[in-house]
Amino acid sequence: MFAHKSTAKVTCVREVSGFAVWYHRALYDEKGRPMGSNGDYLLRFFAWSATDEAIEFAVNTATDAGQDMIEVRALDALIEKAMMAIKPFHCDGC
């Protein structure tokens, strides 16, 4: 289904103001064509005081409730959920 160079991973990264959980998606078919929207997606951000929660979220997200392989469809659904949580900036008179 996926080409050998395909990757999908979840990482928890220490940022300046807390911890970010990222989904890195680089999936290609056997002919090397991108499958879907590849990129780096911020799934969730945690404050410094929530280190354990950030790591737990990243591990649970990556393992999909005990699976030892990432479930790409479930992660793609999280992208959509994360995008809906972002409120677009709107400024009247800017």
C-alpha positions in Angstrom: 0.0 0.0 0.0 2.7 2.5 1.0 6.1 2.9 -0.7 9.3 2.1 1.3 10.1 5.7 1.9 6.8 6.5 3.6 6.7 7.6 7.2 4.1 8.5 9.7 5.1 9.4 13.3 3.9 11.3 16.4 6.5 13.3 18.4 6.4 15.3 21.6 8.7 18.3 21.2 9.9 20.8 23.8 9.0 24.3 22.6 9.8 27.7 24.1 6.5 27.9 26.0 5.6 24.3 26.6 5.3 20.9 24.7 3.9 20.4 21.2 2.6 17.1 20.0 3.2 16.8 16.2 2.0 14.4 13.6 4.5 14.0 10.8 3.0 12.5 7.6 5.0 11.6 4.5 3.1 8.8 2.7 3.7 7.8 -0.9 2.3 5.1 -3.2 4.5 2.6 -4.9 5.1 5.0 -7.8 6.4 7.7 -5.4 3.3 10.0 -5.6 2.1 11.7 -2.4 -0.9 10.0 -0.8 -3.1 12.7 0.7 -1.9 15.9 2.4 1.7 15.2 3.6 3.2 17.6 6.2 3.7 18.3 9.8 0.5 18.9 11.8 0.3 20.3 15.4 -2.2 18.0 17.2 -2.1 19.6 20.6 0.0 22.0 22.7 0.6 21.6 26.5 1.9 24.1 29.1 5.3 23.4 30.8 3.4 22.2 33.9 1.7 19.5 31.8 4.8 17.5 30.8 3.3 14.1 31.8 0.1 14.8 30.0 1.9 15.8 26.8 4.0 12.7 26.8 1.0 10.5 27.6 -1.1 12.1 24.8 1.7 11.6 22.3 2.2 7.9 23.3 -1.5 7.1 23.3 -2.0 8.9 20.0 0.9 7.1 18.3 -0.1 3.7 19.6 -3.8 4.0 19.2 -4.9 2.3 22.4 -2.3 -0.5 22.5 -1.6 -1.1 18.9 2.1 -1.3 18.0 1.7 0.5 14.7 0.4 3.9 13.9 -3.1 3.9 12.5 -2.9 6.5 9.7 -6.6 7.0 9.3 -7.1 7.8 13.0 -4.2 10.3 12.9 -5.7 11.9 9.8 -9.0 12.4 11.6 -7.1 14.1 14.4 -5.7 16.6 11.9 -9.2 17.6 11.0 -10.2 17.8 14.7 -7.2 20.0 15.5 -7.9 22.3 12.6 -11.5 22.8 13.8 -10.2 23.8 17.2 -8.2 26.7 15.7 -10.3 29.8 15.6 -9.5 32.0 12.6 -8.2 35.5 13.5 -10.6 38.2 12.5 -10.1 41.9 13.1 -12.6 44.5 12.2 -10.9 47.7 11.1 -7.3 46.3 11.0 
